[in-house]
């Protein structure tokens, strides 16, 4: 009888420990308990650009086109570019990895791969000087003259990526949750700065540059995003991000050209993205 009592006591104690462990694990993976979790996400974006001023500087020319219009370059049809691992960096995408400092604040780093092209046939205002030996048509322009953008002659295009390497501070607020926080809605907001690495495909008086990435400047941004969380660990986030990139050294000549030739531009943008992600522990949390 005494042995039976000891066995029943051991079984009961074991059940209590298992229940406590499950309760602790449930708490650790709740929406509100985030400290020391990691996360990553991947998704795609569309971007709108404000009119900007672009300056070209090189041998025989120093000129600016003001109020230049531009568009992004999305993949118009859903296809293998969006799911083939060898191709899915071709569309305009967003990637982040992050780490929660505490339950509300996280730091993150990643890559925004937007695309930018001056709008063919749009108008801009000219100012500056161009030698006749460089371009007979642009040499005739005077300050204030209207120029029609011809992307086959003078173009600014970051089509292999208006790439911004981002470093962010995020705040996470749980707005609503159900089923013991297995499903919920969060509001994510934050600020950050970026390093601009455009992969520029430009044209200057009919001469193209080498299509290559190049450090060109820095920028900053702010964002806000509703986030839908399911099964505690998976999430989908729709982000609205506004920012600017100040670029003072855009590559516009072939790599072998060592002349002091470059372009300057500040781009203001509004980016809309939809991403999916996962949050997790690398090291198991200690039970409370």
FIZAZA-431681 format. One record per residue: x, y, z of N, C-alpha, C in turn. Coordinates in nm, 3 decimals. Each point is the difference from the previous one (the first is absolute). Example, Ala and Ser with C-alpha at 12.3 -4.5 7.8 and 13.67 -1.06 7.14 Angstrom:
((1.319,-0.569,0.780),(-0.089,0.119,0.000),(0.090,0.120,0.000))
((-0.035,0.105,-0.072),(0.082,0.119,0.006),(-0.077,0.109,0.073))
// end
This chain:
((0.084,-0.121,0.000),(-0.084,0.121,0.000),(0.087,0.125,0.000))
((0.108,-0.009,0.082),(0.090,0.116,0.007),(0.068,0.021,-0.136))
((0.037,-0.110,-0.069),(0.062,0.009,-0.130),(-0.095,0.060,-0.103))
((-0.126,-0.039,0.007),(-0.101,0.053,-0.091),(-0.016,0.150,0.022))
((0.001,0.038,0.129),(-0.014,0.143,0.031),(0.117,0.080,-0.056))
((0.123,-0.055,0.010),(0.117,0.068,-0.053),(-0.006,0.012,-0.152))
((-0.047,-0.106,-0.068),(-0.012,0.004,-0.145),(-0.101,0.105,-0.044))
((-0.116,0.003,0.068),(-0.103,0.100,-0.034),(0.052,0.142,0.022))
((0.075,0.018,0.109),(0.057,0.131,0.029),(0.099,0.042,-0.107))
((0.085,-0.093,-0.048),(0.099,0.029,-0.103),(-0.066,0.035,-0.132))
((-0.106,-0.077,-0.036),(-0.072,0.028,-0.124),(-0.065,0.137,0.004))
((-0.064,0.032,0.114),(-0.065,0.130,0.016),(0.101,0.114,-0.009))
((0.116,-0.018,0.066),(0.104,0.103,-0.005),(0.052,0.019,-0.143))
((0.015,-0.111,-0.073),(0.045,0.008,-0.140),(-0.098,0.075,-0.087))
((-0.128,-0.029,0.019),(-0.103,0.069,-0.077),(0.001,0.150,0.028))
((0.021,0.034,0.127),(0.004,0.142,0.036),(0.118,0.069,-0.068))
((0.119,-0.067,-0.002),(0.118,0.057,-0.063),(-0.019,0.017,-0.150))
((-0.062,-0.101,-0.066),(-0.027,0.009,-0.143),(-0.095,0.115,-0.030))
((-0.104,0.013,0.083),(-0.097,0.109,-0.019),(0.067,0.135,0.017))
((0.090,0.011,0.100),(0.071,0.125,0.022),(0.092,0.032,-0.118))
((0.065,-0.104,-0.052),(0.090,0.021,-0.114),(-0.077,0.046,-0.123))
((-0.116,-0.062,-0.025),(-0.082,0.042,-0.113),(-0.050,0.142,0.019))
((-0.039,0.032,0.123),(-0.047,0.136,0.028),(0.111,0.101,-0.022))
((0.124,-0.036,0.045),(0.114,0.088,-0.018),(0.031,0.018,-0.148))
((-0.002,-0.111,-0.076),(0.027,0.008,-0.143),(-0.104,0.085,-0.071))
((-0.128,-0.018,0.039),(-0.108,0.080,-0.059),(0.022,0.147,0.027))
((0.044,0.032,0.123),(0.027,0.139,0.035),(0.118,0.054,-0.081))
((0.106,-0.082,-0.012),(0.119,0.043,-0.071),(-0.029,0.033,-0.146))
((-0.094,-0.070,-0.060),(-0.032,0.025,-0.141),(-0.125,0.085,-0.017))
((-0.041,0.070,0.103),(-0.114,0.088,-0.012),(0.037,0.124,-0.079))
((-0.100,0.075,-0.044),(0.024,0.122,-0.078),(0.064,0.109,0.084))
((-0.024,-0.001,0.129),(0.049,0.107,0.087),(0.137,-0.030,0.059))
((0.043,-0.126,-0.005),(0.129,-0.038,0.056),(0.099,-0.021,-0.115))
((0.080,0.101,-0.028),(0.085,-0.003,-0.119),(0.149,0.007,0.028))
((0.039,0.030,0.122),(0.140,0.027,0.030),(0.091,-0.113,-0.047))
((0.103,0.035,-0.077),(0.105,-0.089,-0.049),(-0.049,-0.096,-0.109))
((-0.114,0.028,-0.059),(-0.041,-0.076,-0.118),(0.065,0.060,-0.124))
((0.020,-0.083,-0.099),(0.046,0.042,-0.131),(-0.119,-0.006,-0.097))
((0.012,0.071,-0.113),(-0.101,-0.012,-0.104),(0.062,0.033,-0.136))
((-0.066,-0.046,-0.104),(0.039,0.039,-0.136),(-0.126,0.007,-0.084))
((0.007,0.076,-0.110),(-0.113,0.002,-0.094),(0.049,0.027,-0.141))
((-0.088,-0.036,-0.094),(0.026,0.019,-0.143),(-0.132,0.040,-0.065))
((0.007,0.091,-0.097),(-0.121,0.039,-0.072),(0.035,0.093,-0.114))
((-0.103,0.067,-0.053),(0.017,0.080,-0.121),(-0.060,0.138,0.018))
((0.045,0.095,-0.083),(-0.042,0.138,0.018),(-0.039,0.067,-0.131))
((-0.074,0.109,0.013),(-0.022,0.099,-0.105),(0.040,0.135,0.058))
((0.055,0.087,-0.084),(0.055,0.125,0.050),(-0.041,0.116,-0.089))
((-0.034,0.110,0.063),(-0.030,0.124,-0.071),(0.107,0.103,0.035))
((0.034,0.084,-0.098),(0.108,0.096,0.017),(-0.048,0.143,-0.022))
((0.049,0.090,0.084),(-0.024,0.142,-0.022),(0.090,0.049,-0.113))
((-0.037,0.112,-0.062),(0.086,0.061,-0.099),(0.133,0.038,0.065))
((0.109,-0.014,-0.073),(0.131,0.028,0.059),(0.088,0.075,-0.099))
((0.108,0.057,0.051),(0.102,0.067,-0.081),(0.118,-0.094,-0.016))
((0.048,-0.015,-0.122),(0.114,-0.086,-0.029),(0.109,0.084,-0.065))
((0.121,-0.009,0.055),(0.114,0.075,-0.054),(0.102,-0.095,-0.061))
((0.047,0.033,-0.119),(0.105,-0.075,-0.067),(0.125,0.086,-0.005))
((0.115,-0.059,0.036),(0.125,0.074,0.001),(0.109,-0.084,-0.065))
((0.062,0.056,-0.106),(0.105,-0.072,-0.070),(0.076,0.093,-0.092))
((0.097,-0.053,-0.074),(0.078,0.082,-0.093),(-0.089,0.064,-0.107))
((-0.006,0.131,0.000),(-0.078,0.071,-0.100),(-0.145,0.025,0.037))
((-0.041,-0.042,0.119),(-0.140,0.027,0.039),(-0.018,0.001,0.152))
((-0.079,0.094,0.043),(-0.050,0.008,0.138),(-0.142,0.055,-0.014))
((-0.099,-0.087,0.018),(-0.138,0.045,-0.019),(-0.093,-0.075,0.093))
((-0.118,0.058,0.018),(-0.103,-0.057,0.087),(-0.132,-0.003,-0.073))
((-0.071,-0.109,0.013),(-0.139,-0.010,-0.044),(-0.086,0.001,0.126))
((-0.091,0.097,0.009),(-0.082,0.019,0.120),(-0.141,-0.055,-0.020))
((-0.060,-0.044,0.111),(-0.137,-0.052,0.001),(-0.016,-0.119,-0.095))
((0.095,-0.092,0.007),(-0.004,-0.119,-0.086),(-0.096,-0.102,0.059))
((-0.087,-0.053,-0.084),(-0.095,-0.104,0.042),(0.064,-0.138,-0.017))
((-0.043,-0.094,0.086),(0.054,-0.136,-0.007),(-0.105,-0.101,0.043))
((0.021,-0.125,-0.038),(-0.091,-0.109,0.035),(0.083,-0.118,0.052))
((-0.069,-0.094,0.064),(0.066,-0.125,0.035),(-0.014,-0.097,-0.117))
((0.052,-0.121,0.016),(0.000,-0.099,-0.110),(-0.043,-0.136,0.053))
((-0.129,-0.017,0.029),(-0.045,-0.128,0.057),(-0.009,-0.109,-0.106))
((0.006,-0.124,0.045),(-0.030,-0.113,-0.087),(-0.151,-0.004,-0.020))
((-0.045,0.024,-0.121),(-0.144,0.017,-0.024),(-0.079,-0.129,0.015))
((0.063,-0.112,-0.029),(-0.070,-0.128,0.008),(0.060,-0.086,0.110))
((-0.089,-0.066,0.076),(0.047,-0.093,0.102),(0.050,-0.126,-0.069))
((0.127,-0.034,0.027),(0.057,-0.118,-0.063),(0.114,-0.055,0.081))
((0.091,-0.071,-0.066),(0.107,-0.070,0.070),(0.095,0.095,0.073))
((0.003,0.127,-0.042),(0.086,0.097,0.070),(-0.037,0.014,0.147))
((-0.123,-0.035,0.034),(-0.046,0.017,0.137),(0.016,-0.125,0.086))
((0.028,-0.114,-0.060),(0.013,-0.121,0.083),(0.120,-0.087,-0.036))
((0.068,0.026,-0.111),(0.120,-0.075,-0.035),(0.118,0.058,0.079))
((0.067,-0.080,0.086),(0.111,0.052,0.082),(0.112,0.064,-0.081))
((0.014,-0.038,-0.126),(0.105,0.057,-0.085),(-0.042,0.132,-0.063))
((-0.130,0.032,0.009),(-0.050,0.119,-0.070),(-0.071,0.100,0.090))
((-0.033,-0.038,0.125),(-0.091,0.086,0.075),(0.065,0.127,0.059))
((0.128,0.025,-0.033),(0.057,0.131,0.034),(-0.015,0.099,-0.115))
((-0.064,-0.041,-0.109),(-0.019,0.089,-0.114),(-0.108,0.104,0.027))
((-0.117,-0.037,0.055),(-0.101,0.103,0.029),(0.046,0.096,0.110))
((-0.081,0.100,0.026),(0.027,0.096,0.107),(-0.033,-0.067,0.133))
((0.102,-0.025,0.083),(-0.024,-0.080,0.120),(0.051,0.070,0.126))
((-0.042,-0.055,0.115),(0.045,0.046,0.132),(0.044,-0.121,0.082))
((0.111,0.016,0.071),(0.051,-0.107,0.087),(0.049,0.063,0.129))
((-0.031,-0.065,0.115),(0.045,0.048,0.130),(0.033,-0.118,0.091))
((0.097,0.022,0.089),(0.022,-0.086,0.116),(0.003,0.093,0.121))
((-0.054,-0.047,0.112),(-0.010,0.087,0.116),(0.015,-0.074,0.131))
((0.013,0.078,0.107),(0.020,-0.055,0.135),(-0.071,0.091,0.099))
((-0.080,-0.060,0.089),(-0.072,0.076,0.101),(0.090,0.030,0.119))
((0.017,0.129,0.028),(0.076,0.042,0.117),(-0.079,-0.023,0.127))
((-0.133,0.022,-0.009),(-0.092,-0.027,0.110),(-0.135,-0.034,-0.061))
((-0.105,0.003,0.078),(-0.129,-0.044,-0.050),(-0.059,0.093,-0.107))
((0.040,0.125,-0.002),(-0.059,0.097,-0.092),(0.093,0.047,-0.110))
((0.130,0.002,0.025),(0.093,0.061,-0.095),(0.093,-0.103,-0.062))
((0.022,0.017,-0.131),(0.088,-0.090,-0.074),(0.090,0.082,-0.092))
((0.116,-0.055,-0.030),(0.087,0.056,-0.102),(-0.003,-0.094,-0.120))
((0.019,0.057,-0.120),(-0.008,-0.082,-0.120),(0.093,0.057,-0.106))
((0.046,-0.087,-0.087),(0.082,0.040,-0.114),(-0.048,-0.076,-0.121))
((0.010,0.062,-0.117),(-0.046,-0.069,-0.118),(0.026,0.077,-0.128))
((-0.073,-0.039,-0.102),(0.024,0.047,-0.135),(-0.134,0.033,-0.065))
((-0.017,0.125,-0.042),(-0.114,0.040,-0.081),(0.048,0.012,-0.144))
((-0.052,-0.087,-0.086),(0.038,-0.002,-0.141),(-0.115,0.064,-0.079))
((0.007,0.133,-0.009),(-0.097,0.074,-0.080),(0.059,0.021,-0.140))
((-0.079,0.058,-0.090),(0.051,0.032,-0.133),(-0.047,0.140,-0.039))
((0.083,0.067,-0.084),(-0.024,0.140,-0.032),(0.038,0.025,-0.146))
((-0.086,0.073,-0.071),(0.033,0.040,-0.138),(-0.067,0.132,-0.032))
((0.077,0.092,-0.060),(-0.060,0.125,-0.044),(-0.108,-0.030,-0.105))
((-0.106,0.079,0.005),(-0.118,-0.027,-0.081),(0.018,0.050,-0.142))
((-0.003,-0.094,-0.094),(0.016,0.033,-0.141),(-0.107,0.098,-0.046))
((0.043,0.108,-0.068),(-0.093,0.097,-0.056),(-0.047,0.107,0.096))
((0.040,-0.007,0.127),(-0.039,0.103,0.096),(0.088,0.124,-0.018))
((-0.038,0.109,0.066),(0.071,0.127,-0.014),(0.082,0.032,0.124))
((0.111,0.071,-0.020),(0.083,0.047,0.110),(0.060,0.134,-0.040))
((0.050,0.075,0.098),(0.062,0.131,-0.026),(0.152,-0.013,0.003))
((0.061,0.063,-0.098),(0.146,-0.007,-0.016),(0.067,0.121,0.065))
((0.117,-0.025,0.062),(0.089,0.108,0.042),(0.142,-0.051,-0.003))
((0.096,0.087,-0.036),(0.140,-0.040,-0.006),(0.063,0.027,-0.134))
((0.107,-0.073,-0.029),(0.075,0.020,-0.124),(0.044,-0.134,-0.057))
((-0.013,-0.012,-0.132),(0.045,-0.119,-0.072),(0.075,0.047,-0.124))
((0.122,-0.050,-0.020),(0.079,0.038,-0.116),(-0.062,-0.058,-0.128))
((0.017,0.073,-0.108),(-0.053,-0.044,-0.128),(0.063,-0.131,-0.044))
((0.126,-0.023,0.040),(0.069,-0.124,-0.038),(-0.058,-0.123,0.070))
((-0.070,0.022,0.110),(-0.061,-0.109,0.077),(-0.139,-0.033,-0.052))
((-0.081,0.104,-0.020),(-0.137,-0.018,-0.049),(-0.045,0.128,-0.067))
((-0.026,-0.007,-0.130),(-0.044,0.120,-0.072),(-0.139,0.044,0.044))
((-0.087,-0.095,0.035),(-0.136,0.037,0.042),(-0.001,0.062,0.139))
((0.071,-0.060,0.096),(0.002,0.053,0.136),(0.082,0.129,0.010))
((0.096,0.020,-0.091),(0.078,0.123,0.000),(-0.086,0.121,-0.032))
((-0.112,-0.020,-0.066),(-0.088,0.110,-0.037),(-0.099,0.038,0.110))
((-0.010,-0.084,0.104),(-0.094,0.032,0.108),(0.055,0.111,0.089))
((-0.092,0.084,0.047),(0.033,0.104,0.097),(-0.074,-0.028,0.130))
((0.045,0.064,0.107),(-0.063,-0.022,0.130),(-0.149,0.028,-0.006))
((-0.078,-0.097,0.048),(-0.145,0.015,0.001),(-0.070,-0.064,-0.118))
((0.076,-0.043,-0.101),(-0.062,-0.064,-0.116),(-0.059,-0.136,0.039))
((-0.106,-0.035,-0.069),(-0.064,-0.129,0.024),(0.063,-0.108,-0.086))
((0.028,-0.113,0.064),(0.061,-0.114,-0.068),(-0.095,-0.118,0.007))
((-0.014,-0.071,-0.112),(-0.079,-0.124,0.000),(0.093,-0.117,0.026))
((-0.033,-0.079,0.100),(0.087,-0.112,0.038),(0.000,-0.107,-0.109))
((0.118,-0.030,-0.049),(0.021,-0.108,-0.096),(0.093,-0.102,0.064))
((-0.057,-0.110,0.047),(0.078,-0.098,0.074),(0.107,-0.069,-0.084))
((-0.006,0.017,-0.131),(0.103,-0.060,-0.085),(0.119,0.094,-0.021))
((-0.014,0.123,0.053),(0.105,0.100,-0.016),(0.053,0.049,0.136))
((-0.089,0.042,0.088),(0.037,0.038,0.137),(-0.099,-0.067,0.094))
((0.050,-0.095,0.079),(-0.087,-0.079,0.086),(0.067,-0.023,0.135))
((-0.082,0.004,0.106),(0.047,-0.046,0.131),(-0.088,-0.118,0.038))
((0.062,-0.116,0.013),(-0.075,-0.123,0.025),(0.076,-0.089,0.098))
((-0.063,-0.028,0.112),(0.054,-0.095,0.096),(-0.085,-0.126,-0.011))
((0.011,-0.067,-0.115),(-0.094,-0.107,-0.033),(0.044,-0.136,0.051))
((0.128,-0.018,0.025),(0.044,-0.123,0.065),(0.002,0.019,0.150))
((-0.062,0.107,0.041),(-0.022,0.024,0.141),(0.032,0.141,0.045))
((-0.105,0.073,0.042),(0.021,0.118,0.084),(0.011,-0.060,0.140))
((0.119,-0.055,0.027),(0.019,-0.084,0.118),(0.032,0.084,0.123))
((-0.075,-0.023,0.107),(0.023,0.067,0.127),(0.024,-0.108,0.106))
((0.119,0.001,0.059),(0.030,-0.090,0.111),(-0.047,0.069,0.128))
((-0.101,-0.060,0.064),(-0.071,0.066,0.110),(0.047,-0.048,0.137))
((-0.003,0.095,0.095),(0.024,-0.030,0.141),(-0.110,0.071,0.079))
((-0.082,-0.078,0.071),(-0.125,0.053,0.055),(-0.014,-0.024,0.149))
((-0.081,0.087,0.062),(-0.049,-0.020,0.136),(-0.151,-0.011,-0.009))
((-0.055,-0.111,0.049),(-0.144,-0.027,-0.010),(-0.065,-0.002,0.139))
((-0.125,0.045,0.004),(-0.083,-0.014,0.120),(-0.119,-0.089,-0.037))
((-0.030,-0.098,0.088),(-0.109,-0.095,-0.022),(-0.106,0.017,0.108))
((-0.124,0.026,-0.041),(-0.113,0.013,0.093),(-0.109,-0.097,-0.040))
((-0.041,-0.085,0.094),(-0.109,-0.095,-0.026),(-0.133,0.075,0.009))
((-0.077,-0.005,-0.107),(-0.129,0.069,-0.004),(-0.114,-0.093,0.039))
((0.011,-0.129,-0.036),(-0.109,-0.095,0.025),(0.054,-0.141,-0.013))
((-0.048,-0.091,0.086),(0.043,-0.138,-0.011),(-0.111,-0.092,0.050))
((0.000,-0.123,-0.049),(-0.097,-0.101,0.041),(0.071,-0.135,0.011))
((-0.071,-0.098,0.056),(0.051,-0.137,0.013),(0.137,-0.002,0.070))
((0.005,0.063,0.117),(0.123,0.004,0.081),(0.117,0.058,-0.080))
((-0.030,0.104,-0.076),(0.099,0.072,-0.080),(0.060,-0.085,-0.112))
((-0.071,-0.102,-0.043),(0.045,-0.075,-0.117),(-0.025,0.080,-0.128))
((-0.102,0.084,0.002),(-0.035,0.085,-0.113),(-0.015,0.143,0.051))
((0.050,0.096,-0.074),(-0.012,0.137,0.046),(0.038,0.100,-0.107))
((-0.022,0.127,0.034),(0.035,0.111,-0.088),(0.091,0.094,0.077))
((0.111,0.038,-0.061),(0.095,0.092,0.062),(0.014,0.124,-0.088))
((0.045,0.107,0.063),(0.037,0.120,-0.074),(0.150,0.017,0.016))
((0.071,-0.001,-0.112),(0.145,0.015,-0.001),(0.035,0.136,-0.058))
((0.083,0.075,0.068),(0.042,0.131,-0.050),(0.149,0.016,0.027))
((0.063,0.092,-0.071),(0.142,0.017,0.023),(0.065,0.101,-0.090))
((0.129,0.017,0.022),(0.084,0.089,-0.079),(0.127,-0.073,-0.036))
((0.074,0.054,-0.094),(0.125,-0.063,-0.037),(0.082,0.087,-0.092))
((0.119,-0.047,-0.030),(0.082,0.068,-0.100),(0.048,-0.104,-0.099))
((0.042,0.048,-0.117),(0.039,-0.093,-0.105),(0.129,0.041,-0.067))
((0.070,-0.100,-0.053),(0.118,0.019,-0.083),(-0.042,-0.030,-0.143))
((0.019,0.096,-0.090),(-0.051,-0.012,-0.136),(0.105,-0.065,-0.091))
((-0.039,-0.116,-0.057),(0.088,-0.075,-0.089),(-0.073,-0.027,-0.132))
((-0.031,0.104,-0.077),(-0.075,-0.023,-0.124),(0.083,-0.075,-0.103))
((-0.069,-0.082,-0.074),(0.059,-0.071,-0.114),(-0.051,0.074,-0.123))
((0.077,0.103,-0.038),(-0.050,0.101,-0.093),(0.025,-0.039,-0.145))
((-0.101,0.022,-0.082),(0.008,-0.021,-0.145),(-0.036,0.134,-0.066))
((0.098,0.090,-0.006),(-0.026,0.137,-0.046),(0.038,0.018,-0.147))
((-0.044,0.113,-0.053),(0.038,0.040,-0.136),(0.032,0.148,0.006))
((0.119,0.039,-0.050),(0.039,0.141,-0.003),(0.043,0.034,-0.142))
((-0.086,0.073,-0.070),(0.024,0.038,-0.139),(0.028,-0.123,-0.086))
((-0.081,-0.104,0.024),(0.009,-0.122,-0.078),(0.105,-0.098,0.045))
((0.077,0.033,0.103),(0.105,-0.089,0.049),(-0.046,-0.062,0.131))
((0.001,-0.133,0.005),(-0.047,-0.070,0.120),(0.115,-0.028,0.094))
((-0.034,-0.022,0.126),(0.102,-0.039,0.098),(0.006,-0.151,0.012))
((0.098,-0.051,0.076),(0.000,-0.142,0.035),(-0.108,-0.021,0.105))
((-0.084,-0.098,-0.025),(-0.111,-0.028,0.091),(0.055,-0.073,0.122))
((0.026,0.075,0.110),(0.067,-0.058,0.116),(-0.046,0.069,0.128))
((0.006,-0.069,0.115),(-0.035,0.067,0.126),(0.110,0.097,0.040))
((-0.039,0.107,0.068),(0.096,0.103,0.036),(-0.051,0.076,0.122))
((0.083,0.015,0.103),(-0.040,0.081,0.114),(-0.015,0.145,-0.045))
((-0.120,0.056,0.021),(-0.030,0.132,-0.054),(-0.045,0.101,0.104))
((-0.045,-0.044,0.117),(-0.047,0.096,0.099),(-0.069,-0.069,0.116))
((-0.074,0.079,0.075),(-0.072,-0.050,0.118),(-0.139,0.063,0.003))
((-0.085,-0.052,0.090),(-0.135,0.053,0.012),(-0.062,-0.039,0.132))
((-0.128,0.032,0.014),(-0.073,-0.032,0.122),(-0.145,-0.026,-0.036))
((-0.074,-0.063,0.092),(-0.139,-0.036,-0.028),(-0.076,-0.022,0.130))
((-0.132,-0.001,-0.013),(-0.090,-0.035,0.110),(-0.109,-0.090,-0.057))
((-0.057,-0.088,0.083),(-0.097,-0.095,-0.052),(-0.104,-0.034,0.107))
((-0.113,-0.049,-0.049),(-0.106,-0.051,0.087),(-0.065,-0.118,-0.070))
((-0.041,-0.102,0.079),(-0.048,-0.123,-0.062),(-0.093,-0.076,0.092))
((-0.120,-0.035,-0.047),(-0.079,-0.100,0.072),(0.060,-0.138,-0.027))
((0.002,-0.082,0.104),(0.059,-0.134,-0.012),(-0.097,-0.104,0.053))
((-0.032,-0.098,-0.082),(-0.088,-0.110,0.039),(0.086,-0.119,0.041))
((-0.018,-0.048,0.123),(0.079,-0.111,0.053),(-0.087,-0.124,0.012))
((0.049,-0.114,-0.043),(-0.076,-0.124,0.013),(0.093,-0.112,0.046))
((-0.054,-0.091,0.080),(0.077,-0.107,0.063),(0.121,0.057,0.074))
((-0.017,0.119,0.054),(0.097,0.068,0.086),(0.131,0.038,-0.070))
((0.046,-0.080,-0.093),(0.133,0.019,-0.057),(0.000,0.058,-0.141))
((-0.106,-0.021,-0.075),(-0.006,0.044,-0.138),(-0.073,0.134,-0.009))
((0.041,0.084,-0.096),(-0.067,0.129,-0.012),(0.002,0.049,-0.145))
((-0.095,0.087,-0.028),(-0.007,0.072,-0.128),(-0.009,0.148,0.033))
((0.078,0.081,-0.068),(0.008,0.142,0.031),(-0.019,0.084,-0.127))
((-0.086,0.102,0.008),(-0.019,0.096,-0.110),(0.056,0.134,0.046))
((0.106,0.045,-0.066),(0.075,0.116,0.048),(-0.014,0.119,-0.095))
((-0.017,0.118,0.060),(0.006,0.126,-0.072),(0.124,0.073,0.051))
((0.096,0.023,-0.090),(0.128,0.059,0.041),(0.030,0.121,-0.085))
((0.031,0.111,0.064),(0.040,0.121,-0.070),(0.142,0.035,0.034))
((0.078,0.043,-0.099),(0.139,0.032,0.028),(0.066,0.075,-0.113))
((0.129,0.023,0.016),(0.077,0.067,-0.103),(0.138,-0.064,-0.009))
((0.062,0.017,-0.116),(0.137,-0.044,-0.023),(0.076,0.117,-0.061))
((0.104,0.045,0.069),(0.084,0.109,-0.050),(0.126,-0.060,-0.059))
((0.009,0.005,-0.134),(0.110,-0.067,-0.070),(0.087,0.104,-0.070))
((0.127,0.004,0.037),(0.092,0.100,-0.054),(0.106,-0.059,-0.093))
((-0.006,-0.131,-0.022),(0.102,-0.064,-0.084),(-0.061,-0.117,-0.077))
((-0.090,0.029,-0.091),(-0.063,-0.102,-0.082),(0.090,-0.030,-0.120))
((0.032,-0.128,-0.022),(0.088,-0.039,-0.110),(-0.073,0.010,-0.133))
((0.053,0.081,-0.093),(-0.065,0.019,-0.130),(0.096,-0.026,-0.116))
((0.119,-0.052,0.029),(0.096,-0.032,-0.107),(0.047,-0.144,0.016))
((0.061,-0.057,-0.105),(0.058,-0.134,0.013),(0.104,-0.004,0.112))
((0.018,-0.116,0.059),(0.089,-0.014,0.116),(0.143,0.041,-0.032))
((0.042,-0.019,-0.124),(0.137,0.033,-0.039),(0.022,0.151,-0.010))
((-0.107,0.076,-0.007),(0.011,0.147,-0.010),(0.035,0.057,0.137))
((0.118,0.059,0.013),(0.047,0.052,0.128),(-0.021,0.151,0.013))
((-0.072,0.060,-0.094),(-0.025,0.144,0.009),(-0.097,0.030,0.114))
((0.001,0.123,0.044),(-0.089,0.042,0.108),(-0.139,0.027,-0.057))
((-0.065,-0.109,-0.040),(-0.132,0.008,-0.061),(-0.100,-0.074,0.088))
((-0.109,0.066,0.033),(-0.099,-0.063,0.086),(-0.131,0.079,-0.008))
((-0.102,-0.053,0.063),(-0.129,0.070,0.011),(-0.037,0.013,0.146))
((-0.085,0.098,0.028),(-0.048,0.024,0.137),(-0.152,0.010,-0.002))
((-0.062,-0.055,0.103),(-0.146,-0.003,0.004),(-0.048,-0.030,0.140))
((-0.109,0.064,0.041),(-0.070,-0.036,0.123),(-0.138,-0.052,-0.037))
((-0.028,-0.124,0.037),(-0.126,-0.064,-0.034),(-0.087,-0.009,0.125))
((-0.121,0.052,-0.008),(-0.102,-0.019,0.103),(-0.097,-0.106,-0.049))
((-0.034,-0.094,0.085),(-0.082,-0.112,-0.046),(-0.104,-0.040,0.105))
((-0.103,-0.067,-0.049),(-0.103,-0.061,0.084),(-0.012,-0.145,-0.044))
((0.037,-0.090,0.089),(0.005,-0.142,-0.033),(-0.113,-0.076,0.070))
((-0.068,-0.086,-0.076),(-0.102,-0.088,0.055),(0.049,-0.144,-0.018))
((0.002,-0.076,0.109),(0.050,-0.137,-0.011),(-0.091,-0.096,0.075))
((0.000,-0.124,-0.045),(-0.072,-0.109,0.065),(0.100,-0.114,0.018))
((0.020,-0.041,0.126),(0.102,-0.102,0.029),(-0.058,-0.107,0.092))
((0.065,-0.114,0.004),(-0.032,-0.107,0.095),(0.127,-0.037,0.073))
((-0.016,-0.042,0.128),(0.119,-0.028,0.078),(-0.023,-0.098,0.112))
((0.105,-0.019,0.078),(0.000,-0.100,0.108),(0.085,0.054,0.114))
((-0.046,-0.018,0.124),(0.079,0.040,0.117),(0.031,-0.124,0.084))
((0.116,0.001,0.068),(0.047,-0.123,0.063),(0.109,0.033,0.103))
((0.029,-0.098,0.083),(0.114,0.006,0.091),(0.116,-0.082,-0.059))
((0.120,0.052,0.009),(0.118,-0.081,-0.028),(0.041,-0.077,0.126))
((-0.011,0.068,0.115),(0.026,-0.064,0.127),(-0.130,-0.012,0.076))
((-0.032,-0.119,0.049),(-0.125,-0.023,0.069),(-0.008,0.091,0.123))
((-0.115,0.067,0.022),(-0.014,0.087,0.116),(-0.003,-0.080,0.131))
((0.049,0.063,0.103),(-0.005,-0.065,0.131),(-0.142,0.002,0.054))
((-0.042,-0.108,0.059),(-0.134,-0.007,0.058),(-0.008,0.092,0.121))
((-0.114,0.065,0.014),(-0.020,0.093,0.113),(-0.048,-0.077,0.123))
// end
